[in-house]
């Protein structure tokens, strides 16, 4: 699943792929926000970690696990 996170005062969004399901990822973000955690730790599918200040998250966009098209469509 592809994740895009808008961060306050950042010119670009944070974008990465994760192996988590949509529900699991939403739960991580919701828990961090509702428990007022200072930082949320996220992991991508390549075992990289991202530490994001929870108060600076503007939006989170999750795209489904759709197969990518290859070739031309008439």
N, CA, C and O atoms as a Maestro MAE file, in Angstrom:
{
 s_m_m2io_version
 :::
 2.0.0
}

f_m_ct {
 s_m_title
 :::
 protein
 m_atom[296] {
  # First column is atom index #
  i_m_mmod_type
  r_m_x_coord
  r_m_y_coord
  r_m_z_coord
  i_m_residue_number
  s_m_chain_name
  s_m_pdb_residue_name
  s_m_pdb_atom_name
  i_m_atomic_number
  :::
  1 25 0.844 -1.159 0.000 1 A "UNK " " N  " 7
  2 3 0.000 0.000 0.000 1 A "UNK " " CA " 6
  3 2 0.896 1.231 0.000 1 A "UNK " " C  " 6
  4 15 1.921 1.261 0.682 1 A "UNK " " O  " 8
  5 25 0.510 2.242 -0.762 2 A "UNK " " N  " 7
  6 3 1.268 3.487 -0.809 2 A "UNK " " CA " 6
  7 2 0.697 4.472 0.211 2 A "UNK " " C  " 6
  8 15 -0.518 4.608 0.354 2 A "UNK " " O  " 8
  9 25 1.594 5.151 0.911 3 A "UNK " " N  " 7
  10 3 1.214 6.111 1.945 3 A "UNK " " CA " 6
  11 2 1.796 7.468 1.583 3 A "UNK " " C  " 6
  12 15 2.959 7.563 1.189 3 A "UNK " " O  " 8
  13 25 0.993 8.520 1.716 4 A "UNK " " N  " 7
  14 3 1.473 9.894 1.560 4 A "UNK " " CA " 6
  15 2 1.024 10.676 2.783 4 A "UNK " " C  " 6
  16 15 -0.149 10.657 3.155 4 A "UNK " " O  " 8
  17 25 1.980 11.368 3.406 5 A "UNK " " N  " 7
  18 3 1.684 12.136 4.608 5 A "UNK " " CA " 6
  19 2 2.099 13.580 4.381 5 A "UNK " " C  " 6
  20 15 3.254 13.864 4.064 5 A "UNK " " O  " 8
  21 25 1.147 14.485 4.545 6 A "UNK " " N  " 7
  22 3 1.447 15.910 4.466 6 A "UNK " " CA " 6
  23 2 1.948 16.384 5.818 6 A "UNK " " C  " 6
  24 15 1.340 16.104 6.851 6 A "UNK " " O  " 8
  25 25 3.062 17.104 5.802 7 A "UNK " " N  " 7
  26 3 3.680 17.562 7.040 7 A "UNK " " CA " 6
  27 2 3.746 19.084 7.037 7 A "UNK " " C  " 6
  28 15 4.169 19.699 6.057 7 A "UNK " " O  " 8
  29 25 3.325 19.678 8.137 8 A "UNK " " N  " 7
  30 3 3.299 21.128 8.295 8 A "UNK " " CA " 6
  31 2 4.686 21.719 8.061 8 A "UNK " " C  " 6
  32 15 5.680 21.207 8.576 8 A "UNK " " O  " 8
  33 25 4.749 22.799 7.281 9 A "UNK " " N  " 7
  34 3 5.968 23.549 6.973 9 A "UNK " " CA " 6
  35 2 6.985 22.745 6.172 9 A "UNK " " C  " 6
  36 15 8.163 23.101 6.150 9 A "UNK " " O  " 8
  37 25 6.563 21.679 5.520 10 A "UNK " " N  " 7
  38 3 7.455 20.888 4.660 10 A "UNK " " CA " 6
  39 2 7.016 21.097 3.207 10 A "UNK " " C  " 6
  40 15 5.825 21.012 2.907 10 A "UNK " " O  " 8
  41 25 7.955 21.367 2.313 11 A "UNK " " N  " 7
  42 3 7.577 21.628 0.923 11 A "UNK " " CA " 6
  43 2 7.077 20.385 0.182 11 A "UNK " " C  " 6
  44 15 6.365 20.507 -0.815 11 A "UNK " " O  " 8
  45 25 7.440 19.200 0.657 12 A "UNK " " N  " 7
  46 3 7.014 17.958 0.014 12 A "UNK " " CA " 6
  47 2 6.369 17.036 1.032 12 A "UNK " " C  " 6
  48 15 6.624 17.117 2.234 12 A "UNK " " O  " 8
  49 25 5.525 16.156 0.512 13 A "UNK " " N  " 7
  50 3 4.909 15.168 1.391 13 A "UNK " " CA " 6
  51 2 5.841 13.975 1.569 13 A "UNK " " C  " 6
  52 15 6.705 13.717 0.731 13 A "UNK " " O  " 8
  53 25 5.656 13.258 2.660 14 A "UNK " " N  " 7
  54 3 6.392 12.021 2.912 14 A "UNK " " CA " 6
  55 2 5.639 10.906 2.197 14 A "UNK " " C  " 6
  56 15 4.449 10.705 2.438 14 A "UNK " " O  " 8
  57 25 6.328 10.181 1.317 15 A "UNK " " N  " 7
  58 3 5.684 9.148 0.519 15 A "UNK " " CA " 6
  59 2 6.502 7.865 0.595 15 A "UNK " " C  " 6
  60 15 7.716 7.881 0.395 15 A "UNK " " O  " 8
  61 25 5.822 6.745 0.886 16 A "UNK " " N  " 7
  62 3 6.502 5.454 0.956 16 A "UNK " " CA " 6
  63 2 5.494 4.325 0.809 16 A "UNK " " C  " 6
  64 15 4.286 4.538 0.911 16 A "UNK " " O  " 8
  65 25 6.006 3.121 0.568 17 A "UNK " " N  " 7
  66 3 5.187 1.911 0.467 17 A "UNK " " CA " 6
  67 2 5.312 1.131 1.771 17 A "UNK " " C  " 6
  68 15 6.392 1.059 2.357 17 A "UNK " " O  " 8
  69 25 4.210 0.553 2.218 18 A "UNK " " N  " 7
  70 3 4.224 -0.251 3.436 18 A "UNK " " CA " 6
  71 2 3.518 -1.579 3.198 18 A "UNK " " C  " 6
  72 15 2.658 -1.697 2.325 18 A "UNK " " O  " 8
  73 25 3.896 -2.567 3.985 19 A "UNK " " N  " 7
  74 3 3.257 -3.880 3.900 19 A "UNK " " CA " 6
  75 2 2.054 -3.987 4.836 19 A "UNK " " C  " 6
  76 15 1.359 -5.003 4.831 19 A "UNK " " O  " 8
  77 25 1.804 -2.959 5.631 20 A "UNK " " N  " 7
  78 3 0.669 -2.969 6.552 20 A "UNK " " CA " 6
  79 2 -0.640 -2.862 5.786 20 A "UNK " " C  " 6
  80 15 -0.677 -2.347 4.668 20 A "UNK " " O  " 8
  81 25 -1.702 -3.347 6.386 21 A "UNK " " N  " 7
  82 3 -3.026 -3.164 5.800 21 A "UNK " " CA " 6
  83 2 -3.498 -1.747 6.095 21 A "UNK " " C  " 6
  84 15 -2.953 -1.066 6.964 21 A "UNK " " O  " 8
  85 25 -4.503 -1.319 5.371 22 A "UNK " " N  " 7
  86 3 -5.066 0.014 5.573 22 A "UNK " " CA " 6
  87 2 -5.550 0.177 7.015 22 A "UNK " " C  " 6
  88 15 -5.283 1.200 7.645 22 A "UNK " " O  " 8
  89 25 -6.254 -0.816 7.535 23 A "UNK " " N  " 7
  90 3 -6.781 -0.741 8.899 23 A "UNK " " CA " 6
  91 2 -5.666 -0.649 9.937 23 A "UNK " " C  " 6
  92 15 -5.766 0.127 10.887 23 A "UNK " " O  " 8
  93 25 -4.609 -1.435 9.760 24 A "UNK " " N  " 7
  94 3 -3.488 -1.401 10.704 24 A "UNK " " CA " 6
  95 2 -2.795 -0.042 10.688 24 A "UNK " " C  " 6
  96 15 -2.450 0.496 11.740 24 A "UNK " " O  " 8
  97 25 -2.592 0.510 9.493 25 A "UNK " " N  " 7
  98 3 -1.916 1.807 9.399 25 A "UNK " " CA " 6
  99 2 -2.786 2.910 10.009 25 A "UNK " " C  " 6
  100 15 -2.286 3.765 10.740 25 A "UNK " " O  " 8
  101 25 -4.080 2.888 9.708 26 A "UNK " " N  " 7
  102 3 -4.997 3.874 10.291 26 A "UNK " " CA " 6
  103 2 -4.973 3.794 11.814 26 A "UNK " " C  " 6
  104 15 -4.994 4.823 12.490 26 A "UNK " " O  " 8
  105 25 -4.931 2.594 12.350 27 A "UNK " " N  " 7
  106 3 -4.911 2.403 13.802 27 A "UNK " " CA " 6
  107 2 -3.658 3.031 14.420 27 A "UNK " " C  " 6
  108 15 -3.741 3.649 15.482 27 A "UNK " " O  " 8
  109 25 -2.505 2.882 13.772 28 A "UNK " " N  " 7
  110 3 -1.260 3.470 14.273 28 A "UNK " " CA " 6
  111 2 -1.378 4.990 14.346 28 A "UNK " " C  " 6
  112 15 -1.006 5.599 15.349 28 A "UNK " " O  " 8
  113 25 -1.895 5.596 13.281 29 A "UNK " " N  " 7
  114 3 -2.037 7.058 13.249 29 A "UNK " " CA " 6
  115 2 -3.070 7.517 14.271 29 A "UNK " " C  " 6
  116 15 -2.822 8.466 15.015 29 A "UNK " " O  " 8
  117 25 -4.222 6.858 14.318 30 A "UNK " " N  " 7
  118 3 -5.276 7.238 15.261 30 A "UNK " " CA " 6
  119 2 -4.806 7.117 16.706 30 A "UNK " " C  " 6
  120 15 -5.095 7.991 17.524 30 A "UNK " " O  " 8
  121 25 -4.089 6.049 17.030 31 A "UNK " " N  " 7
  122 3 -3.574 5.876 18.390 31 A "UNK " " CA " 6
  123 2 -2.603 6.991 18.758 31 A "UNK " " C  " 6
  124 15 -2.654 7.515 19.871 31 A "UNK " " O  " 8
  125 25 -1.728 7.356 17.838 32 A "UNK " " N  " 7
  126 3 -0.756 8.415 18.110 32 A "UNK " " CA " 6
  127 2 -1.454 9.751 18.349 32 A "UNK " " C  " 6
  128 15 -1.059 10.512 19.233 32 A "UNK " " O  " 8
  129 25 -2.487 10.035 17.563 33 A "UNK " " N  " 7
  130 3 -3.197 11.311 17.699 33 A "UNK " " CA " 6
  131 2 -4.052 11.332 18.965 33 A "UNK " " C  " 6
  132 15 -4.014 12.309 19.713 33 A "UNK " " O  " 8
  133 25 -4.819 10.274 19.216 34 A "UNK " " N  " 7
  134 3 -5.718 10.277 20.372 34 A "UNK " " CA " 6
  135 2 -4.971 10.197 21.699 34 A "UNK " " C  " 6
  136 15 -5.429 10.734 22.707 34 A "UNK " " O  " 8
  137 25 -3.818 9.524 21.698 35 A "UNK " " N  " 7
  138 3 -3.021 9.435 22.927 35 A "UNK " " CA " 6
  139 2 -2.057 10.610 23.064 35 A "UNK " " C  " 6
  140 15 -1.269 10.675 24.007 35 A "UNK " " O  " 8
  141 25 -2.133 11.537 22.106 36 A "UNK " " N  " 7
  142 3 -1.296 12.739 22.094 36 A "UNK " " CA " 6
  143 2 0.188 12.405 22.201 36 A "UNK " " C  " 6
  144 15 0.933 13.059 22.930 36 A "UNK " " O  " 8
  145 25 0.604 11.380 21.464 37 A "UNK " " N  " 7
  146 3 2.024 11.019 21.410 37 A "UNK " " CA " 6
  147 2 2.784 12.117 20.674 37 A "UNK " " C  " 6
  148 15 2.280 12.670 19.696 37 A "UNK " " O  " 8
  149 25 3.975 12.434 21.130 38 A "UNK " " N  " 7
  150 3 4.777 13.480 20.489 38 A "UNK " " CA " 6
  151 2 5.255 13.035 19.111 38 A "UNK " " C  " 6
  152 15 5.316 13.834 18.177 38 A "UNK " " O  " 8
  153 25 5.592 11.756 18.996 39 A "UNK " " N  " 7
  154 3 6.147 11.235 17.745 39 A "UNK " " CA " 6
  155 2 5.474 9.915 17.401 39 A "UNK " " C  " 6
  156 15 5.180 9.103 18.278 39 A "UNK " " O  " 8
  157 25 5.234 9.714 16.112 40 A "UNK " " N  " 7
  158 3 4.743 8.427 15.625 40 A "UNK " " CA " 6
  159 2 5.860 7.809 14.781 40 A "UNK " " C  " 6
  160 15 6.453 8.480 13.936 40 A "UNK " " O  " 8
  161 25 6.139 6.531 15.015 41 A "UNK " " N  " 7
  162 3 7.192 5.825 14.291 41 A "UNK " " CA " 6
  163 2 6.540 4.930 13.251 41 A "UNK " " C  " 6
  164 15 5.698 4.092 13.576 41 A "UNK " " O  " 8
  165 25 6.939 5.115 11.988 42 A "UNK " " N  " 7
  166 3 6.368 4.374 10.876 42 A "UNK " " CA " 6
  167 2 7.465 3.594 10.164 42 A "UNK " " C  " 6
  168 15 8.627 4.000 10.171 42 A "UNK " " O  " 8
  169 25 7.095 2.475 9.549 43 A "UNK " " N  " 7
  170 3 8.057 1.634 8.838 43 A "UNK " " CA " 6
  171 2 7.560 1.389 7.420 43 A "UNK " " C  " 6
  172 15 6.365 1.200 7.197 43 A "UNK " " O  " 8
  173 25 8.487 1.392 6.463 44 A "UNK " " N  " 7
  174 3 8.102 1.096 5.091 44 A "UNK " " CA " 6
  175 2 8.425 -0.353 4.733 44 A "UNK " " C  " 6
  176 15 8.935 -1.109 5.560 44 A "UNK " " O  " 8
  177 25 8.124 -0.727 3.500 45 A "UNK " " N  " 7
  178 3 8.321 -2.113 3.072 45 A "UNK " " CA " 6
  179 2 9.792 -2.469 2.859 45 A "UNK " " C  " 6
  180 15 10.122 -3.638 2.655 45 A "UNK " " O  " 8
  181 25 10.681 -1.467 2.906 46 A "UNK " " N  " 7
  182 3 12.124 -1.708 2.753 46 A "UNK " " CA " 6
  183 2 12.852 -1.619 4.088 46 A "UNK " " C  " 6
  184 15 14.069 -1.438 4.127 46 A "UNK " " O  " 8
  185 25 12.110 -1.745 5.176 47 A "UNK " " N  " 7
  186 3 12.645 -1.730 6.550 47 A "UNK " " CA " 6
  187 2 13.248 -0.391 6.961 47 A "UNK " " C  " 6
  188 15 14.088 -0.346 7.859 47 A "UNK " " O  " 8
  189 25 12.835 0.693 6.323 48 A "UNK " " N  " 7
  190 3 13.259 2.026 6.760 48 A "UNK " " CA " 6
  191 2 12.244 2.535 7.769 48 A "UNK " " C  " 6
  192 15 11.062 2.196 7.708 48 A "UNK " " O  " 8
  193 25 12.720 3.353 8.696 49 A "UNK " " N  " 7
  194 3 11.849 3.922 9.728 49 A "UNK " " CA " 6
  195 2 11.728 5.424 9.535 49 A "UNK " " C  " 6
  196 15 12.673 6.085 9.106 49 A "UNK " " O  " 8
  197 25 10.554 5.954 9.858 50 A "UNK " " N  " 7
  198 3 10.292 7.384 9.776 50 A "UNK " " CA " 6
  199 2 9.718 7.826 11.114 50 A "UNK " " C  " 6
  200 15 8.765 7.226 11.611 50 A "UNK " " O  " 8
  201 25 10.288 8.861 11.693 51 A "UNK " " N  " 7
  202 3 9.771 9.444 12.925 51 A "UNK " " CA " 6
  203 2 9.137 10.776 12.560 51 A "UNK " " C  " 6
  204 15 9.807 11.671 12.046 51 A "UNK " " O  " 8
  205 25 7.842 10.904 12.828 52 A "UNK " " N  " 7
  206 3 7.103 12.100 12.444 52 A "UNK " " CA " 6
  207 2 6.475 12.706 13.689 52 A "UNK " " C  " 6
  208 15 5.839 12.005 14.476 52 A "UNK " " O  " 8
  209 25 6.655 14.010 13.864 53 A "UNK " " N  " 7
  210 3 6.012 14.711 14.974 53 A "UNK " " CA " 6
  211 2 4.504 14.706 14.729 53 A "UNK " " C  " 6
  212 15 4.030 15.230 13.721 53 A "UNK " " O  " 8
  213 25 3.775 14.125 15.636 54 A "UNK " " N  " 7
  214 3 2.332 13.951 15.467 54 A "UNK " " CA " 6
  215 2 1.608 15.278 15.260 54 A "UNK " " C  " 6
  216 15 0.668 15.354 14.469 54 A "UNK " " O  " 8
  217 25 2.034 16.310 15.958 55 A "UNK " " N  " 7
  218 3 1.360 17.608 15.844 55 A "UNK " " CA " 6
  219 2 1.550 18.248 14.472 55 A "UNK " " C  " 6
  220 15 0.821 19.178 14.126 55 A "UNK " " O  " 8
  221 25 2.516 17.769 13.682 56 A "UNK " " N  " 7
  222 3 2.782 18.347 12.365 56 A "UNK " " CA " 6
  223 2 2.131 17.590 11.216 56 A "UNK " " C  " 6
  224 15 2.309 17.963 10.056 56 A "UNK " " O  " 8
  225 25 1.382 16.539 11.513 57 A "UNK " " N  " 7
  226 3 0.708 15.782 10.454 57 A "UNK " " CA " 6
  227 2 -0.534 16.552 10.018 57 A "UNK " " C  " 6
  228 15 -1.428 16.821 10.820 57 A "UNK " " O  " 8
  229 25 -0.575 16.904 8.721 58 A "UNK " " N  " 7
  230 3 -1.728 17.614 8.177 58 A "UNK " " CA " 6
  231 2 -2.758 16.653 7.587 58 A "UNK " " C  " 6
  232 15 -3.960 16.817 7.793 58 A "UNK " " O  " 8
  233 25 -2.280 15.656 6.856 59 A "UNK " " N  " 7
  234 3 -3.183 14.666 6.264 59 A "UNK " " CA " 6
  235 2 -2.426 13.374 6.011 59 A "UNK " " C  " 6
  236 15 -1.197 13.361 5.943 59 A "UNK " " O  " 8
  237 25 -3.173 12.295 5.873 60 A "UNK " " N  " 7
  238 3 -2.611 10.990 5.520 60 A "UNK " " CA " 6
  239 2 -3.452 10.435 4.376 60 A "UNK " " C  " 6
  240 15 -4.670 10.302 4.493 60 A "UNK " " O  " 8
  241 25 -2.787 10.113 3.272 61 A "UNK " " N  " 7
  242 3 -3.465 9.541 2.109 61 A "UNK " " CA " 6
  243 2 -2.990 8.102 1.931 61 A "UNK " " C  " 6
  244 15 -1.791 7.836 1.846 61 A "UNK " " O  " 8
  245 25 -3.945 7.183 1.877 62 A "UNK " " N  " 7
  246 3 -3.629 5.763 1.718 62 A "UNK " " CA " 6
  247 2 -4.221 5.284 0.404 62 A "UNK " " C  " 6
  248 15 -5.409 5.477 0.150 62 A "UNK " " O  " 8
  249 25 -3.397 4.661 -0.432 63 A "UNK " " N  " 7
  250 3 -3.918 4.106 -1.679 63 A "UNK " " CA " 6
  251 2 -3.909 2.593 -1.578 63 A "UNK " " C  " 6
  252 15 -2.997 2.000 -1.002 63 A "UNK " " O  " 8
  253 25 -4.923 1.986 -2.140 64 A "UNK " " N  " 7
  254 3 -5.109 0.542 -2.020 64 A "UNK " " CA " 6
  255 2 -4.031 -0.272 -2.692 64 A "UNK " " C  " 6
  256 15 -3.107 0.262 -3.305 64 A "UNK " " O  " 8
  257 25 -4.170 -1.567 -2.562 65 A "UNK " " N  " 7
  258 3 -3.208 -2.510 -3.124 65 A "UNK " " CA " 6
  259 2 -3.606 -2.887 -4.549 65 A "UNK " " C  " 6
  260 15 -3.760 -4.069 -4.858 65 A "UNK " " O  " 8
  261 25 -3.769 -1.905 -5.403 66 A "UNK " " N  " 7
  262 3 -4.161 -2.186 -6.774 66 A "UNK " " CA " 6
  263 2 -2.942 -2.591 -7.591 66 A "UNK " " C  " 6
  264 15 -1.845 -2.065 -7.404 66 A "UNK " " O  " 8
  265 25 -3.154 -3.525 -8.490 67 A "UNK " " N  " 7
  266 3 -2.067 -3.926 -9.386 67 A "UNK " " CA " 6
  267 2 -1.787 -2.784 -10.355 67 A "UNK " " C  " 6
  268 15 -2.711 -2.147 -10.861 67 A "UNK " " O  " 8
  269 25 -0.530 -2.534 -10.605 68 A "UNK " " N  " 7
  270 3 -0.162 -1.455 -11.517 68 A "UNK " " CA " 6
  271 2 -0.258 -1.953 -12.951 68 A "UNK " " C  " 6
  272 15 0.129 -3.080 -13.261 68 A "UNK " " O  " 8
  273 25 -0.781 -1.096 -13.817 69 A "UNK " " N  " 7
  274 3 -0.940 -1.452 -15.216 69 A "UNK " " CA " 6
  275 2 0.382 -1.248 -15.955 69 A "UNK " " C  " 6
  276 15 1.142 -0.320 -15.678 69 A "UNK " " O  " 8
  277 25 0.618 -2.132 -16.883 70 A "UNK " " N  " 7
  278 3 1.810 -2.035 -17.714 70 A "UNK " " CA " 6
  279 2 1.365 -2.082 -19.162 70 A "UNK " " C  " 6
  280 15 0.542 -2.920 -19.530 70 A "UNK " " O  " 8
  281 25 1.896 -1.196 -19.985 71 A "UNK " " N  " 7
  282 3 1.559 -1.201 -21.400 71 A "UNK " " CA " 6
  283 2 0.604 -0.080 -21.748 71 A "UNK " " C  " 6
  284 15 0.373 0.838 -20.961 71 A "UNK " " O  " 8
  285 25 0.063 -0.176 -22.933 72 A "UNK " " N  " 7
  286 3 -0.820 0.865 -23.437 72 A "UNK " " CA " 6
  287 2 -2.257 0.370 -23.444 72 A "UNK " " C  " 6
  288 15 -2.529 -0.806 -23.685 72 A "UNK " " O  " 8
  289 25 -3.154 1.284 -23.176 73 A "UNK " " N  " 7
  290 3 -4.578 0.958 -23.183 73 A "UNK " " CA " 6
  291 2 -5.213 1.747 -24.311 73 A "UNK " " C  " 6
  292 15 -5.035 2.963 -24.391 73 A "UNK " " O  " 8
  293 25 -5.949 1.079 -25.182 74 A "UNK " " N  " 7
  294 3 -6.563 1.742 -26.328 74 A "UNK " " CA " 6
  295 2 -7.937 2.237 -25.979 74 A "UNK " " C  " 6
  296 15 -8.614 2.826 -26.822 74 A "UNK " " O  " 8
  :::
 }
 m_bond[295] {
  # First column is bond index #
  i_m_from
  i_m_to
  i_m_order
  :::
  1 1 2 1
  2 2 3 1
  3 3 4 2
  4 3 5 1
  5 5 6 1
  6 6 7 1
  7 7 8 2
  8 7 9 1
  9 9 10 1
  10 10 11 1
  11 11 12 2
  12 11 13 1
  13 13 14 1
  14 14 15 1
  15 15 16 2
  16 15 17 1
  17 17 18 1
  18 18 19 1
  19 19 20 2
  20 19 21 1
  21 21 22 1
  22 22 23 1
  23 23 24 2
  24 23 25 1
  25 25 26 1
  26 26 27 1
  27 27 28 2
  28 27 29 1
  29 29 30 1
  30 30 31 1
  31 31 32 2
  32 31 33 1
  33 33 34 1
  34 34 35 1
  35 35 36 2
  36 35 37 1
  37 37 38 1
  38 38 39 1
  39 39 40 2
  40 39 41 1
  41 41 42 1
  42 42 43 1
  43 43 44 2
  44 43 45 1
  45 45 46 1
  46 46 47 1
  47 47 48 2
  48 47 49 1
  49 49 50 1
  50 50 51 1
  51 51 52 2
  52 51 53 1
  53 53 54 1
  54 54 55 1
  55 55 56 2
  56 55 57 1
  57 57 58 1
  58 58 59 1
  59 59 60 2
  60 59 61 1
  61 61 62 1
  62 62 63 1
  63 63 64 2
  64 63 65 1
  65 65 66 1
  66 66 67 1
  67 67 68 2
  68 67 69 1
  69 69 70 1
  70 70 71 1
  71 71 72 2
  72 71 73 1
  73 73 74 1
  74 74 75 1
  75 75 76 2
  76 75 77 1
  77 77 78 1
  78 78 79 1
  79 79 80 2
  80 79 81 1
  81 81 82 1
  82 82 83 1
  83 83 84 2
  84 83 85 1
  85 85 86 1
  86 86 87 1
  87 87 88 2
  88 87 89 1
  89 89 90 1
  90 90 91 1
  91 91 92 2
  92 91 93 1
  93 93 94 1
  94 94 95 1
  95 95 96 2
  96 95 97 1
  97 97 98 1
  98 98 99 1
  99 99 100 2
  100 99 101 1
  101 101 102 1
  102 102 103 1
  103 103 104 2
  104 103 105 1
  105 105 106 1
  106 106 107 1
  107 107 108 2
  108 107 109 1
  109 109 110 1
  110 110 111 1
  111 111 112 2
  112 111 113 1
  113 113 114 1
  114 114 115 1
  115 115 116 2
  116 115 117 1
  117 117 118 1
  118 118 119 1
  119 119 120 2
  120 119 121 1
  121 121 122 1
  122 122 123 1
  123 123 124 2
  124 123 125 1
  125 125 126 1
  126 126 127 1
  127 127 128 2
  128 127 129 1
  129 129 130 1
  130 130 131 1
  131 131 132 2
  132 131 133 1
  133 133 134 1
  134 134 135 1
  135 135 136 2
  136 135 137 1
  137 137 138 1
  138 138 139 1
  139 139 140 2
  140 139 141 1
  141 141 142 1
  142 142 143 1
  143 143 144 2
  144 143 145 1
  145 145 146 1
  146 146 147 1
  147 147 148 2
  148 147 149 1
  149 149 150 1
  150 150 151 1
  151 151 152 2
  152 151 153 1
  153 153 154 1
  154 154 155 1
  155 155 156 2
  156 155 157 1
  157 157 158 1
  158 158 159 1
  159 159 160 2
  160 159 161 1
  161 161 162 1
  162 162 163 1
  163 163 164 2
  164 163 165 1
  165 165 166 1
  166 166 167 1
  167 167 168 2
  168 167 169 1
  169 169 170 1
  170 170 171 1
  171 171 172 2
  172 171 173 1
  173 173 174 1
  174 174 175 1
  175 175 176 2
  176 175 177 1
  177 177 178 1
  178 178 179 1
  179 179 180 2
  180 179 181 1
  181 181 182 1
  182 182 183 1
  183 183 184 2
  184 183 185 1
  185 185 186 1
  186 186 187 1
  187 187 188 2
  188 187 189 1
  189 189 190 1
  190 190 191 1
  191 191 192 2
  192 191 193 1
  193 193 194 1
  194 194 195 1
  195 195 196 2
  196 195 197 1
  197 197 198 1
  198 198 199 1
  199 199 200 2
  200 199 201 1
  201 201 202 1
  202 202 203 1
  203 203 204 2
  204 203 205 1
  205 205 206 1
  206 206 207 1
  207 207 208 2
  208 207 209 1
  209 209 210 1
  210 210 211 1
  211 211 212 2
  212 211 213 1
  213 213 214 1
  214 214 215 1
  215 215 216 2
  216 215 217 1
  217 217 218 1
  218 218 219 1
  219 219 220 2
  220 219 221 1
  221 221 222 1
  222 222 223 1
  223 223 224 2
  224 223 225 1
  225 225 226 1
  226 226 227 1
  227 227 228 2
  228 227 229 1
  229 229 230 1
  230 230 231 1
  231 231 232 2
  232 231 233 1
  233 233 234 1
  234 234 235 1
  235 235 236 2
  236 235 237 1
  237 237 238 1
  238 238 239 1
  239 239 240 2
  240 239 241 1
  241 241 242 1
  242 242 243 1
  243 243 244 2
  244 243 245 1
  245 245 246 1
  246 246 247 1
  247 247 248 2
  248 247 249 1
  249 249 250 1
  250 250 251 1
  251 251 252 2
  252 251 253 1
  253 253 254 1
  254 254 255 1
  255 255 256 2
  256 255 257 1
  257 257 258 1
  258 258 259 1
  259 259 260 2
  260 259 261 1
  261 261 262 1
  262 262 263 1
  263 263 264 2
  264 263 265 1
  265 265 266 1
  266 266 267 1
  267 267 268 2
  268 267 269 1
  269 269 270 1
  270 270 271 1
  271 271 272 2
  272 271 273 1
  273 273 274 1
  274 274 275 1
  275 275 276 2
  276 275 277 1
  277 277 278 1
  278 278 279 1
  279 279 280 2
  280 279 281 1
  281 281 282 1
  282 282 283 1
  283 283 284 2
  284 283 285 1
  285 285 286 1
  286 286 287 1
  287 287 288 2
  288 287 289 1
  289 289 290 1
  290 290 291 1
  291 291 292 2
  292 291 293 1
  293 293 294 1
  294 294 295 1
  295 295 296 2
  :::
 }
}
